[in-house]
Amino acid sequence: MKQLIVFILLLAFLPSCKKEKIEDTLLVKSCFGFQPDAQIEKKVRFTNCSENALSYKWNFGDGTTSNESEPTHEYSGSFPFYVTLIAYNGSKSDTITRRLFDEIMVFKPNIYIYPQFQTSLCVKIIFPMGGDIVESIPEYDDGWCVDVDVRGKINGEYDYLFYESKQPNIFQYNKGWCVRRADLKSFFEKNMALYNFSTSEIKDFVDYWMPLLTGENFYCIYPQTKEIIDKIIRLNFSVKPDKVYRLFYGIVGSGDYKKLTSPEIKSFDRSGYFVVEWGVFRN
């Protein structure tokens, strides 16, 4: 009888040992993603993709922390920030640190200014999330102060203000179009016309970019409108325009066609004193 009791206790103990042994082999892996809040500037929502973890500690890189699984955090100051997540399971842990938003170059934004009469004004570029101007024509210095006539001619010499800049990449990659290389020129001509860019503005774009987009079978094109661009690059005019229209194209080469959700196109109203701008970034 005594031997039977010992045998039963041994059987009861074995599954517990087996379970403990399996749990000991589980590896904790820390993993997270992030995206900007659609409504609030500098507010970031974090997603947690950690494996085999039971608790978490976030360090947002600005002196604040959180133990939530998927926190939302509003930053102050200038980017970049480096975020650390530690995932725990008992005595085990794993740590990952990521830069919050990689930097990206925006190439050749052209700012076209159309006042209703000869106007002297200053234009400043502000980077709410941090950034720098890399190139500019005319020389930017601490801003452009220029004279613009009713045709949009700047200082009697330039058709537009030109700059290139580096800033955090919080552009949208959810909606766009995938276009065959051979169709790119006609696509941009038609697409920019739908937004109501002028013939000369479209020609400036096509003449510059078509020779540079040659290496892929397809190009995925993600439009960024003023609401998105203003969160990253803001234009400040000393003489405020009635309307400012901005469109950047994110262009990503692809060997194969990708099906994308087409965005809504809203045409520009080219009346009164207005400004239009186009630019490109590439991944």
BELLINNOR-V234492 format. One record per run of one state. SS is the DSSP state (2 for helix, 1 for strand, 0 for the rest). FROM is the first residue (numbers start at 1). LEN is the number of residues. Records with the same first field share a line. If there is no record, write none. Layout:
SS->FROM-LEN, FROM-LEN
This chain:
0->1-1, 26-3, 30-2, 37-6, 49-2, 52-3, 60-5, 67-5, 75-7, 90-2, 100-3, 115-4, 127-4, 138-6, 149-5, 155-3, 159-2, 169-6, 176-1, 196-3, 213-5, 230-4, 238-5, 255-6, 262-12, 283-1
2->2-24, 181-15, 199-14, 226-4
1->29-1, 32-5, 43-6, 51-1, 55-5, 65-2, 72-3, 82-8, 92-8, 103-12, 119-8, 131-7, 144-5, 154-1, 158-1, 161-8, 175-1, 177-4, 218-8, 234-4, 243-12, 261-1, 274-9
